[in-house]
């Protein structure tokens, strides 16, 4: 059976959200699109969340991905920043779930490890490896775009080799795994 699927990867953020789309056909990985959503000029956190949902839904409706890979928020010292990042991730996930696209979540270390072989790699190292892997002619100004792309490529590598990620195929499955998150 030959693999033929589109994967959307998201690097959630409340200032800049990065995204990348790949088409996997057999053993070939082809870049479809990547970019960023600038959110810094929006007045409130709620408006940023709305914009993240709308842009993610737009990407899902335009490219019709088979799977959605998202970078999980990392545990930092600033609880407010982590909460905002988690909300950003949640609304991006909601957009995919709204269109019944299965979701897979990966830690930043796991994504870096899958792309570079080093879980502590820099954004620049990840971008350089992706440039080689998917034949990016010119790296984007904001490496958040390659971070979104890295989530998609990581997902492809992980699905090819194992099934060690969290996945959600709908609200019911998400709620079963996260009963305390929604009341």
C-alpha positions as a Markdown table, in Angstrom:
| # | Residue | x | y | z |
|---|---|---|---|---|
| 1 | Unk | 0.0 | 0.0 | 0.0 |
| 2 | Unk | 1.4 | 3.4 | -1.1 |
| 3 | Unk | 1.1 | 6.2 | 1.4 |
| 4 | Unk | -0.7 | 9.3 | -0.1 |
| 5 | Unk | -1.6 | 11.9 | 2.4 |
| 6 | Unk | -1.5 | 15.6 | 3.3 |
| 7 | Unk | -0.3 | 16.6 | 6.8 |
| 8 | Unk | -0.8 | 20.0 | 8.3 |
| 9 | Unk | 1.7 | 21.0 | 11.1 |
| 10 | Unk | 1.1 | 23.8 | 13.5 |
| 11 | Unk | 3.5 | 25.6 | 15.9 |
| 12 | Unk | 1.0 | 27.5 | 18.1 |
| 13 | Unk | 1.8 | 30.9 | 19.4 |
| 14 | Unk | 0.1 | 34.0 | 20.5 |
| 15 | Unk | 2.5 | 36.4 | 18.8 |
| 16 | Unk | 3.3 | 34.3 | 15.7 |
| 17 | Unk | 1.7 | 31.0 | 14.7 |
| 18 | Unk | 3.7 | 28.9 | 12.3 |
| 19 | Unk | 2.2 | 26.3 | 9.9 |
| 20 | Unk | 3.5 | 23.9 | 7.3 |
| 21 | Unk | 1.8 | 21.5 | 4.9 |
| 22 | Unk | 3.4 | 18.5 | 3.3 |
| 23 | Unk | 2.2 | 15.9 | 0.8 |
| 24 | Unk | 3.6 | 12.4 | 1.4 |
| 25 | Unk | 3.4 | 10.1 | -1.6 |
| 26 | Unk | 5.2 | 6.8 | -1.1 |
| 27 | Unk | 8.6 | 7.7 | 0.3 |
| 28 | Unk | 8.6 | 11.2 | -1.2 |
| 29 | Unk | 7.8 | 14.3 | 1.0 |
| 30 | Unk | 6.9 | 17.4 | -0.9 |
| 31 | Unk | 6.4 | 20.9 | 0.6 |
| 32 | Unk | 2.9 | 22.3 | -0.2 |
| 33 | Unk | 3.0 | 25.5 | 1.7 |
| 34 | Unk | 4.3 | 27.1 | 4.9 |
| 35 | Unk | 3.9 | 30.4 | 6.5 |
| 36 | Unk | 3.1 | 32.4 | 9.6 |
| 37 | Unk | 0.1 | 34.1 | 11.1 |
| 38 | Unk | 1.1 | 37.5 | 12.8 |
| 39 | Unk | -1.0 | 38.1 | 15.9 |
| 40 | Unk | 1.0 | 40.8 | 17.8 |
| 41 | Unk | -1.1 | 43.7 | 16.5 |
| 42 | Unk | -4.4 | 42.3 | 17.7 |
| 43 | Unk | -5.7 | 44.1 | 20.8 |
| 44 | Unk | -6.8 | 41.2 | 23.0 |
| 45 | Unk | -6.0 | 37.5 | 23.7 |
| 46 | Unk | -9.5 | 36.6 | 22.6 |
| 47 | Unk | -9.1 | 38.2 | 19.2 |
| 48 | Unk | -5.8 | 36.3 | 18.8 |
| 49 | Unk | -7.6 | 33.0 | 19.6 |
| 50 | Unk | -10.4 | 33.8 | 17.1 |
| 51 | Unk | -7.8 | 34.6 | 14.4 |
| 52 | Unk | -5.9 | 31.3 | 15.1 |
| 53 | Unk | -9.1 | 29.3 | 14.8 |
| 54 | Unk | -10.1 | 31.1 | 11.6 |
| 55 | Unk | -6.7 | 30.7 | 9.9 |
| 56 | Unk | -6.4 | 27.1 | 10.9 |
| 57 | Unk | -9.9 | 26.3 | 9.7 |
| 58 | Unk | -9.1 | 28.1 | 6.5 |
| 59 | Unk | -6.0 | 25.9 | 6.0 |
| 60 | Unk | -8.0 | 22.8 | 6.7 |
| 61 | Unk | -10.7 | 23.7 | 4.3 |
| 62 | Unk | -8.2 | 24.8 | 1.5 |
| 63 | Unk | -5.8 | 21.9 | 1.7 |
| 64 | Unk | -8.0 | 19.2 | 3.2 |
| 65 | Unk | -5.2 | 17.5 | 5.3 |
| 66 | Unk | -5.6 | 13.9 | 6.2 |
| 67 | Unk | -3.8 | 14.5 | 9.5 |
| 68 | Unk | -3.0 | 17.4 | 11.8 |
| 69 | Unk | 0.3 | 17.6 | 13.9 |
| 70 | Unk | 0.7 | 20.2 | 16.6 |
| 71 | Unk | 3.5 | 21.1 | 18.9 |
| 72 | Unk | 2.5 | 20.6 | 22.5 |
| 73 | Unk | 3.1 | 23.6 | 24.9 |
| 74 | Unk | 6.4 | 23.1 | 26.8 |
| 75 | Unk | 6.4 | 23.5 | 30.6 |
| 76 | Unk | 8.0 | 26.8 | 31.5 |
| 77 | Unk | 8.3 | 28.9 | 34.6 |
| 78 | Unk | 5.7 | 31.5 | 33.5 |
| 79 | Unk | 2.3 | 30.0 | 34.1 |
| 80 | Unk | 0.4 | 32.8 | 32.3 |
| 81 | Unk | 2.5 | 32.3 | 29.1 |
| 82 | Unk | 2.0 | 28.6 | 29.2 |
| 83 | Unk | -1.8 | 29.0 | 29.7 |
| 84 | Unk | -2.0 | 31.4 | 26.7 |
| 85 | Unk | 0.0 | 29.0 | 24.6 |
| 86 | Unk | -2.2 | 26.1 | 25.6 |
| 87 | Unk | -5.3 | 28.1 | 24.6 |
| 88 | Unk | -3.7 | 28.9 | 21.2 |
| 89 | Unk | -3.0 | 25.2 | 20.7 |
| 90 | Unk | -6.5 | 24.3 | 21.8 |
| 91 | Unk | -8.2 | 26.6 | 19.3 |
| 92 | Unk | -6.0 | 25.3 | 16.5 |
| 93 | Unk | -6.9 | 21.7 | 17.5 |
| 94 | Unk | -10.6 | 22.7 | 17.6 |
| 95 | Unk | -10.5 | 23.9 | 14.0 |
| 96 | Unk | -9.1 | 20.5 | 12.9 |
| 97 | Unk | -11.6 | 18.6 | 15.1 |
| 98 | Unk | -14.4 | 20.7 | 13.6 |
| 99 | Unk | -13.6 | 19.2 | 10.2 |
| 100 | Unk | -12.9 | 15.7 | 11.7 |
| 101 | Unk | -9.1 | 15.8 | 11.0 |
| 102 | Unk | -7.3 | 13.4 | 13.3 |
| 103 | Unk | -4.9 | 15.3 | 15.6 |
| 104 | Unk | -1.4 | 14.2 | 16.8 |
| 105 | Unk | 0.5 | 16.1 | 19.5 |
| 106 | Unk | 4.3 | 16.1 | 19.8 |
| 107 | Unk | 6.6 | 17.7 | 22.4 |
| 108 | Unk | 9.2 | 20.3 | 21.1 |
| 109 | Unk | 12.0 | 17.9 | 22.0 |
| 110 | Unk | 10.4 | 15.0 | 20.1 |
| 111 | Unk | 10.0 | 17.2 | 17.0 |
| 112 | Unk | 13.6 | 18.4 | 17.1 |
| 113 | Unk | 14.8 | 14.9 | 17.6 |
| 114 | Unk | 12.8 | 13.6 | 14.7 |
| 115 | Unk | 14.2 | 16.3 | 12.3 |
| 116 | Unk | 17.8 | 16.7 | 13.5 |
| 117 | Unk | 18.6 | 13.8 | 15.7 |
| 118 | Unk | 19.1 | 16.3 | 18.6 |
| 119 | Unk | 16.3 | 17.1 | 21.0 |
| 120 | Unk | 18.0 | 20.4 | 21.9 |
| 121 | Unk | 18.5 | 21.6 | 18.4 |
| 122 | Unk | 18.1 | 25.3 | 17.6 |
| 123 | Unk | 15.4 | 26.7 | 15.3 |
| 124 | Unk | 18.1 | 27.4 | 12.8 |
| 125 | Unk | 19.3 | 23.8 | 12.9 |
| 126 | Unk | 15.8 | 22.5 | 12.4 |
| 127 | Unk | 15.2 | 24.9 | 9.5 |
| 128 | Unk | 18.5 | 23.9 | 7.8 |
| 129 | Unk | 17.6 | 20.2 | 8.1 |
| 130 | Unk | 14.1 | 20.8 | 6.7 |
| 131 | Unk | 15.6 | 22.9 | 3.9 |
| 132 | Unk | 17.5 | 19.8 | 2.8 |
| 133 | Unk | 14.7 | 17.3 | 3.5 |
| 134 | Unk | 11.9 | 19.0 | 1.6 |
| 135 | Unk | 13.9 | 21.2 | -0.8 |
| 136 | Unk | 13.1 | 24.6 | 0.5 |
| 137 | Unk | 14.7 | 27.1 | -1.8 |
| 138 | Unk | 14.8 | 30.0 | 0.6 |
| 139 | Unk | 14.2 | 29.9 | 4.3 |
| 140 | Unk | 11.4 | 32.2 | 5.6 |
| 141 | Unk | 12.0 | 35.3 | 7.6 |
| 142 | Unk | 10.2 | 33.9 | 10.6 |
| 143 | Unk | 11.4 | 30.4 | 11.5 |
| 144 | Unk | 8.0 | 29.8 | 13.2 |
| 145 | Unk | 7.0 | 28.6 | 9.7 |
| 146 | Unk | 9.7 | 25.9 | 9.6 |
| 147 | Unk | 8.7 | 25.0 | 13.2 |
| 148 | Unk | 5.1 | 24.3 | 11.9 |
| 149 | Unk | 6.6 | 22.4 | 9.0 |
| 150 | Unk | 8.8 | 20.4 | 11.4 |
| 151 | Unk | 5.6 | 19.3 | 13.3 |
| 152 | Unk | 4.2 | 17.9 | 10.0 |
| 153 | Unk | 7.5 | 16.1 | 9.0 |
| 154 | Unk | 8.0 | 14.8 | 12.6 |
| 155 | Unk | 4.5 | 13.3 | 12.4 |
| 156 | Unk | 5.2 | 11.6 | 9.1 |
| 157 | Unk | 8.4 | 10.1 | 10.5 |
| 158 | Unk | 6.6 | 9.0 | 13.8 |
| 159 | Unk | 3.7 | 7.4 | 11.9 |
| 160 | Unk | 6.1 | 5.6 | 9.6 |
| 161 | Unk | 8.1 | 4.2 | 12.5 |
| 162 | Unk | 5.6 | 3.8 | 15.4 |
| 163 | Unk | 2.5 | 5.2 | 17.1 |
| 164 | Unk | 3.9 | 6.9 | 20.1 |
| 165 | Unk | 2.0 | 10.1 | 19.9 |
| 166 | Unk | -1.3 | 11.3 | 21.4 |
| 167 | Unk | -4.0 | 11.4 | 18.8 |
| 168 | Unk | -7.6 | 12.6 | 18.8 |
| 169 | Unk | -10.1 | 11.9 | 16.0 |
| 170 | Unk | -13.0 | 13.8 | 17.5 |
| 171 | Unk | -14.4 | 15.6 | 20.5 |
| 172 | Unk | -15.5 | 12.4 | 22.1 |
| 173 | Unk | -12.0 | 10.9 | 22.2 |
| 174 | Unk | -10.5 | 14.2 | 23.3 |
| 175 | Unk | -13.0 | 14.5 | 26.2 |
| 176 | Unk | -12.4 | 10.9 | 27.3 |
| 177 | Unk | -8.7 | 11.6 | 27.6 |
| 178 | Unk | -9.1 | 15.0 | 29.2 |
| 179 | Unk | -12.2 | 14.9 | 31.4 |
| 180 | Unk | -11.0 | 17.7 | 33.7 |
| 181 | Unk | -10.3 | 20.1 | 30.9 |
| 182 | Unk | -14.0 | 20.5 | 29.9 |
| 183 | Unk | -16.9 | 20.6 | 32.3 |
